[in-house]
Amino acid sequence: MADTSHSRRSFIKRLSLAVGALLTGRSVAASTAPSFYIAGVRYYQPQCPLATGDRVSVVRETYQGAGCFAVYSSRGERIGYVPREWREAIERSGMTTGRVTHANAYAVPWRRYQVELVQNSSE
């Protein structure tokens, strides 16, 4: 049930952004930056936990023979990975830097760190 409500909220959020983009004449891609929770966090323990506002970088890698994107802290420590469903959007956008928008060291691993990518030229 929780998975369905998350999907519904995600759909409604995307729909509202698309309608807003249509009304303002901006493209949806230009008005939304990829934002996701980092996957695989439980397997990587950074020396210093991330905090809201920390910079991260996204690096193209290979995991089990498939292309993926790893997420690294500003100190060069691997934090985890970009979720599979975001891989194509990140490839299209070319964004490789981001900021932590939500950090909770006590949350379940798949909700510990949320990242929003930013245009590379603004960093």
C-alpha positions as CSV (number, residue, x, y, z in Angstrom):
1,M,0.0,0.0,0.0
2,A,2.8,2.4,0.8
3,D,4.4,1.8,-2.6
4,T,1.1,2.7,-4.3
5,S,0.7,5.9,-2.4
6,H,4.3,6.9,-3.2
7,S,3.7,6.2,-6.9
8,R,0.5,8.2,-6.8
9,R,2.2,11.1,-5.1
10,S,5.0,11.0,-7.6
11,F,2.6,10.9,-10.5
12,I,0.6,13.9,-9.1
13,K,3.8,15.9,-8.6
14,R,5.0,15.2,-12.1
15,L,1.5,16.0,-13.6
16,S,1.4,19.3,-11.7
17,L,4.9,20.2,-12.9
18,A,3.9,19.4,-16.5
19,V,0.7,21.5,-16.3
20,G,2.7,24.3,-14.8
21,A,5.3,24.0,-17.5
22,L,2.6,24.1,-20.2
23,L,1.0,27.2,-18.7
24,T,4.3,29.1,-18.4
25,G,5.6,27.9,-21.7
26,R,8.7,26.1,-20.2
27,S,9.6,22.6,-20.9
28,V,9.2,20.0,-18.1
29,A,12.9,18.9,-18.5
30,A,14.0,22.5,-17.9
31,S,11.7,23.0,-15.0
32,T,12.6,19.9,-13.0
33,A,15.9,18.6,-11.8
34,P,16.3,14.9,-11.0
35,S,15.7,14.3,-7.3
36,F,16.0,10.9,-5.8
37,Y,17.0,8.9,-2.7
38,I,20.4,7.3,-2.9
39,A,20.2,3.5,-3.3
40,G,22.6,1.1,-1.6
41,V,23.4,3.4,1.3
42,R,23.6,0.5,3.8
43,Y,26.6,-0.9,2.0
44,Y,28.7,2.3,2.2
45,Q,29.5,4.0,5.5
46,P,31.1,7.4,4.9
47,Q,33.6,8.7,7.6
48,C,31.3,11.7,8.1
49,P,27.6,11.3,7.5
50,L,26.1,13.6,4.9
51,A,24.2,16.7,6.0
52,T,21.6,18.7,4.1
53,G,23.3,21.1,1.7
54,D,26.4,18.9,1.2
55,R,27.7,18.6,-2.4
56,V,27.8,15.2,-4.1
57,S,29.0,14.1,-7.5
58,V,27.5,11.4,-9.9
59,V,30.0,9.2,-11.7
60,R,29.3,6.8,-14.5
61,E,30.4,3.3,-13.5
62,T,29.7,-0.4,-14.2
63,Y,28.0,-2.7,-11.6
64,Q,27.6,-6.4,-12.4
65,G,28.2,-5.7,-16.1
66,A,25.5,-3.0,-16.4
67,G,26.0,0.8,-16.6
68,C,25.1,2.7,-13.5
69,F,25.8,6.0,-11.7
70,A,27.6,6.0,-8.4
71,V,27.1,8.9,-5.9
72,Y,30.2,10.3,-4.2
73,S,30.6,12.8,-1.3
74,S,32.7,15.9,-1.7
75,R,35.4,14.0,0.2
76,G,35.5,11.3,-2.5
77,E,33.7,8.6,-0.5
78,R,31.1,6.5,-2.3
79,I,27.7,6.9,-0.7
80,G,25.7,4.6,-3.0
81,Y,24.1,4.6,-6.4
82,V,21.5,6.5,-8.4
83,P,18.3,4.3,-8.5
84,R,17.9,2.4,-11.7
85,E,14.7,4.2,-12.8
86,W,16.7,7.6,-12.9
87,R,19.6,6.3,-15.0
88,E,18.1,7.3,-18.4
89,A,17.1,10.8,-17.2
90,I,20.5,11.5,-15.8
91,E,22.2,10.3,-19.0
92,R,20.0,12.7,-21.0
93,S,20.5,15.6,-18.7
94,G,24.3,15.2,-18.4
95,M,24.1,16.4,-14.8
96,T,27.0,15.2,-12.6
97,T,26.8,17.4,-9.5
98,G,24.1,17.8,-6.8
99,R,23.2,18.7,-3.3
100,V,21.8,16.7,-0.4
101,T,18.2,18.0,0.1
102,H,17.3,15.6,2.9
103,A,19.6,13.7,5.4
104,N,18.5,11.5,8.2
105,A,21.0,9.1,9.7
106,Y,18.3,7.3,11.6
107,A,16.0,6.7,8.6
108,V,15.7,3.3,6.8
109,P,18.7,3.1,4.4
110,W,16.6,3.7,1.2
111,R,15.3,7.0,2.7
112,R,18.5,8.2,4.3
113,Y,19.8,10.7,1.8
114,Q,17.8,12.6,-0.9
115,V,19.8,14.3,-3.6
116,E,18.8,16.9,-6.2
117,L,21.0,17.3,-9.2
118,V,22.0,20.7,-10.4
119,Q,23.2,22.1,-13.8
120,N,27.0,21.7,-13.9
121,S,27.5,25.3,-15.1
122,S,26.0,26.7,-11.9
123,E,28.4,25.0,-9.6
